Amino acid sequence: MGINTNSHMQIAVVGLGLMGSSIVVSLLASGHQVVALAPLPGEKEIAIKHIVGLLRHADDSNLLTKGLAASVQALKVTDDYQDIAPCKFVQECVIEDKDIKKIVYQRIADHVSEDTVIASNTSAIPISELQQFVPMPSRFIGVHWAEPAYMTRFLEVTCGEQTDMVVAEHVVQLGKNWGKEPTLLKKDIRGFITNRLMYAVYREALTLAERGDTTLEDADKIFRYDVGSWITLMGIFRRLDFVGFADYIPSFASLLKQLSNRSDVPLVMERMVAENARGIHNCKGLYPYSEQEAKAWEEAFAHFNKDIYELATQYGEQRLLEAIPYDVEEDKLYDVEEDKLSKI
Amino acid sequence: MGINTNSHMQIAVVGLGLMGSSIVVSLLASGHQVVALAPLPGEKEIAIKHIVGLLRHADDSNLLTKGLAASVQALKVTDDYQDIAPCKFVQECVIEDKDIKKIVYQRIADHVSEDTVIASNTSAIPISELQQFVPMPSRFIGVHWAEPAYMTRFLEVTCGEQTDMVVAEHVVQLGKNWGKEPTLLKKDIRGFITNRLMYAVYREALTLAERGDTTLEDADKIFRYDVGSWITLMGIFRRLDFVGFADYIPSFASLLKQLSNRSDVPLVMERMVAENARGIHNCKGLYPYSEQEAKAWEEAFAHFNKDIYELATQYGEQRLLEAIPYDVEEDKLYDVEEDKLSKI
């Protein structure tokens, strides 16, 4: 029932768009042999260029366990499904279209052995629906990555109704081997967890903005400078362990009643779609952009990603608790010398 | 009507608990003369120790414009309301108790001139209610800080019904002078913005956890490693400008219907209060803590704060756009040499 989780196993990635290419690099960085399959005509050549570029980027940040040359050696880019035959884990990341995914799964299943795990990167289509398209639904699972895959720790593992829990736990272990912090969703509720939590924020913020009570700019500032100042260290709920709980009961009691419960699509989102807004990609979005500004933001994100990834590494939970006992720096902080005091 | 916003003006801080002391240091760091008033018996001595400790911490991070010695010189810690007489801006941060705040405002008003702006750090009591306790409600406003005040950019400015908008805009300018990224809420809706957005997240996450669909640990991982990987750079809505909008309409249409609309207090919060849980402060919380672990988390936060503050400085919007034109590093990234390609 189990699956191999060692780093020498061969893994296939099917679909080599931005996300797929980035996943290929993450798997190479972890030391795997990777078969990267381009199912679309012409995709292979673009993907090779893109993957090699990303590999260099990963190498610049010392993320390639084996180094650049060996990582390139461990990669096979192909458009032939026969090449995925030896793979025991196949990560699908083609577009979010059920019919296309169905065809892709059939081709995959035609070429791999029955014990192969097939994982979808979908964040929109229920795993329980997709797993009906494969001959071994118990070995089908959602494995949802964040961009750039080799420089984020996010990995959302989602079971469909028929997914074998032993397979799920092995995939979680595999994710840990890849340096991720996998989450496991045992039931594929719509939108998984991430989207549901973010849509709860969108709903409230867009409603307040529509009513003129706030602006999107201010909502962004609040998340950048308040939430941003602790979220990478502790997440939502450990934060409450820092703040304490005394004030929360009255706040829950009074605030939940006032939050938006709407289910219609907020106006500004309708408008964005009507205007064919693609944000920084076509300089039309919630914020105005010149081409230079859009480029500057894109560049900034590439750099920021590396910085926040490294910061998160520094403050990983395991590292933090291994460092116990801490030194007494903070105590020293409050140990005031008399001469300083006398100046006040 | 206006208020002085220059850094030489004298500012009073009334209430010298953790938050008040931290605000004192932020104001000193910006070069102000500060009268720090301890309204509780015995609070003054503890506050002096605490403030000097924080000043050193701020100095270690080069945050004191005037340096440590001059900052100490610019501070007067007192328990005598007469000392606040020359101050044109008074920041109140006593406990969240309307009756106590009422008494404090009366004492403040008895000692300052009519044109003084009185600001409350409250995040729980409506500004419109509090401003009824002062003789000049048009010059009363909410100014809500985050901890540690000298090392965060968050500043939530909130008007009550009677607050003069000219005063509000001056306070926003004052906040900018303090190195903050102030947000302005023109109408004091309950919970202001930050709390409403976070309670929307709590509601959805706690509901999913109660149903067994996820765990608080996994919700935390998602925020640490997905949301955390971009929030400090771009906030909630600029993020959408990066992702594009095409997929959002169907997601809004299907997901909003499924989000929790409950208004009862989630069970786990009731339990925390019943158990007198104070999180890392008494090793009882949503997570288990040994004393050493609680201490390690507290230390980690002090260090993390400094790191994320500096990272946010690096990626401030103004700095980012001033840096245009960026160099072509990213283009180089994808400019693959032929010899690398041939190895694949």
Interface residues (C-beta under 8 A of the other chain):
Chain A: I48 K49 H50 V52 G53 L54 R56 H57 A69 V72 Q73 L75 K76 V77 E96 A124 A146 T152 R153 F154 E156 E181 P182 T183 L184 L185 K186 K187 I189 R190 G191 I193 T194 N195 R196 L197 M198 Y199 A200 V201 Y202 R203 E204 A205 L208 G212 D213 T214 L216 D218 A219 D220 K221 I222 F223 R224 Y225 D226 V227 G228 S229 W230 I231 T232 L233 M234 G235 I236 F237 R238 L240 D241 F242 V243 G244 F245 A246 D247 Y248 I249 P250 S251 F252 A253 S254 L255 L256 K257 Q258 L259 S260 N261 R262 S263 D264 V265 P266 M269 E270 M272 V273 A277 R278 G279 I280 H281 G285 L286 Y287 Y289 Q292 E293 K295 A296 W297 E298 E299 A300 F301 A302 F304 N305 D307 I308 Y309 L311 A312 Q314 Y315 L320 L321 A323 I324 P325 Y326 E329 E330 L333 Y334 D335 V336 K340 L341 K343 I344
Chain B: I48 K49 H50 V52 G53 L54 R56 H57 A69 V72 Q73 L75 K76 V77 E96 A124 A146 T152 R153 F154 E156 K180 E181 P182 T183 L184 L185 K186 K187 I189 R190 G191 I193 T194 N195 R196 L197 M198 Y199 A200 V201 Y202 R203 E204 A205 L208 G212 D213 T214 L216 D218 A219 D220 K221 I222 F223 R224 Y225 D226 V227 G228 S229 W230 I231 T232 L233 M234 G235 I236 F237 R238 L240 D241 F242 V243 G244 F245 A246 D247 Y248 I249 P250 S251 F252 A253 S254 L255 L256 K257 Q258 L259 S260 N261 R262 S263 D264 V265 P266 M269 E270 M272 V273 A277 R278 G279 I280 H281 G285 L286 Y287 Y289 Q292 E293 K295 A296 W297 E298 E299 A300 F301 A302 F304 N305 D307 I308 Y309 L311 A312 Q314 Y315 L320 L321 A323 I324 P325 Y326 E329 E330 L333 Y334 D335 V336 K340 L341 K343 I344
